[in-house]
């Protein structure tokens, strides 16, 4: 990306992953989700966070978890959701430093006992994050509500964060999942970048790298919402390609026509 930096006189590409996480632009989704994560942390139980790919679910939850004290919390992240029931329980055992067993029931009780020790003896706040939860098999969803049932369902001993695509809401609305749905104390769906978010984000990133604030013409901000469908990931890819094309064509600014060229290039890749 040397071409981008030198031509546009930037310290680095403002739309890359090089950005310091402490200098992130906080979108409306980000702020709303952080507020709900704080509430979920205090109440414990199940939290549901859904949204289309690229809207910032995983990034926001990961950012929040990194702000928590490691001495007071134990975080388990389970990214593999398209697994069998036994594989799911084995993953839980491995994450809790337990020996895996050939019997689900043995692993079930080992997991529950370990959670009790973590919470009661070690005074840890256990947070379990299950990503791509829309891929969970129905048998696993059924087991989840039982696995985190403690003292005859009188106590919440862990915070369980389910993340996934919006279809997860439909799955949990089915009658067979009613008991699990009733355990969800916080539900937030990421709507993606709004027009205001896009403009604020671009302005913030350009300022961060010392670039001119008027690189993009006003009509670009009118076109972008329909091109990225709320995805910050798509926005970053599109703007990086636009900056590259602008440098190749030696333009002074990026307009709607160049953004469309960048869109067509990306769609061909």
TAKAVEN-V20508 format. One record per residue. RES is the residue in one small letter. PHI is phi in whole degrees, -180 to 180 (999 if undefined). OMEGA is omega as a letter, one per 30 degrees, with the letter a starting at -180 (none if undefined). Layout:
RES,PHI,OMEGA ; RES,PHI,OMEGA
//
This chain:
x,999,l ; x,-62,a ; x,-59,a ; x,-63,a ; x,-63,a ; x,-73,a ; x,-69,a ; x,-92,l ; x,58,a ; x,-113,l ; x,-68,l ; x,-166,l ; x,-65,a ; x,-70,a ; x,-114,l ; x,-109,l ; x,-83,l ; x,-73,a ; x,-64,l ; x,-62,a ; x,-59,l ; x,-76,l ; x,-115,a ; x,-70,l ; x,-89,a ; x,-93,l ; x,-77,l ; x,-62,l ; x,-58,a ; x,-58,a ; x,-63,l ; x,-64,a ; x,-68,l ; x,-63,l ; x,-60,a ; x,-73,l ; x,-66,l ; x,-63,l ; x,-63,a ; x,-62,l ; x,-59,a ; x,-76,a ; x,-92,a ; x,63,a ; x,97,a ; x,-94,l ; x,-125,a ; x,-120,l ; x,-127,a ; x,-124,l ; x,164,l ; x,-71,a ; x,-58,l ; x,89,a ; x,-88,l ; x,104,a ; x,-59,a ; x,-64,l ; x,-61,a ; x,-65,l ; x,-64,l ; x,-63,l ; x,-59,a ; x,-62,a ; x,-63,l ; x,-71,l ; x,-88,a ; x,-86,l ; x,-70,l ; x,-71,l ; x,-79,a ; x,-108,a ; x,-129,l ; x,-122,a ; x,-108,l ; x,-118,l ; x,-114,a ; x,-115,a ; x,-86,a ; x,-95,a ; x,-104,a ; x,-88,a ; x,-127,l ; x,-77,l ; x,-59,a ; x,-64,l ; x,-64,l ; x,-63,l ; x,-66,l ; x,-64,l ; x,-62,l ; x,-64,l ; x,-63,a ; x,-61,a ; x,-65,l ; x,-98,l ; x,60,l ; x,-108,l ; x,-75,l ; x,-76,a ; x,-123,l ; x,-88,a ; x,-112,l ; x,-64,a ; x,-63,l ; x,-66,l ; x,-66,l ; x,-56,a ; x,-71,l ; x,-63,l ; x,-64,l ; x,-63,l ; x,-63,a ; x,-67,l ; x,-62,l ; x,-61,l ; x,-67,l ; x,-60,a ; x,-80,a ; x,-82,a ; x,-89,a ; x,-91,l ; x,57,l ; x,-93,l ; x,-96,a ; x,-87,l ; x,-124,a ; x,-115,a ; x,-110,l ; x,-112,a ; x,-89,a ; x,52,a ; x,-68,l ; x,-66,l ; x,-91,a ; x,-63,l ; x,-69,a ; x,-59,l ; x,-63,l ; x,-71,l ; x,-59,l ; x,-65,a ; x,-72,a ; x,-58,a ; x,-66,l ; x,-84,a ; x,-59,a ; x,-105,l ; x,-99,a ; x,-121,l ; x,50,l ; x,55,l ; x,64,a ; x,-97,a ; x,-137,l ; x,-100,a ; x,-107,a ; x,-155,l ; x,-103,a ; x,-116,a ; x,-107,l ; x,-99,l ; x,-120,l ; x,-179,l ; x,-72,a ; x,-55,l ; x,-61,l ; x,-62,l ; x,-62,l ; x,-65,l ; x,-60,a ; x,-74,l ; x,-81,l ; x,-68,a ; x,-57,a ; x,-66,a ; x,-107,a ; x,-58,a ; x,-65,l ; x,-68,l ; x,-60,a ; x,-67,l ; x,-84,a ; x,-78,a ; x,-96,a ; x,-147,a ; x,-134,l ; x,-137,l ; x,-112,l ; x,-69,l ; x,-93,a ; x,90,a ; x,-68,l ; x,-86,l ; x,-60,l ; x,-66,l ; x,-62,a ; x,-60,a ; x,-66,l ; x,-65,a ; x,-64,a ; x,-63,l ; x,-61,a ; x,-65,a ; x,-67,l ; x,-65,l ; x,-64,a ; x,-63,a ; x,-100,l ; x,76,a ; x,-89,l ; x,-66,a ; x,-74,a ; x,-108,l ; x,-62,a ; x,-99,l ; x,-77,a ; x,-62,a ; x,-68,l ; x,-63,a ; x,-70,l ; x,-77,a ; x,-83,a ; x,-59,a ; x,-55,a ; x,-76,a ; x,-89,a ; x,-110,l ; x,53,l ; x,83,a ; x,-89,l ; x,-69,l ; x,-66,l ; x,-64,l ; x,-61,a ; x,-62,l ; x,-65,a ; x,-64,a ; x,-70,l ; x,-64,l ; x,-66,l ; x,-64,l ; x,-63,l ; x,-65,l ; x,-63,l ; x,-61,l ; x,-69,l ; x,-64,a ; x,-86,l ; x,54,l ; x,-89,l ; x,-91,a ; x,-153,a ; x,-108,a ; x,-112,a ; x,-62,a ; x,-63,a ; x,-71,l ; x,-62,l ; x,-68,l ; x,-61,l ; x,-63,l ; x,-62,l ; x,-64,l ; x,-62,a ; x,-66,a ; x,-66,l ; x,-86,a ; x,-77,none
//
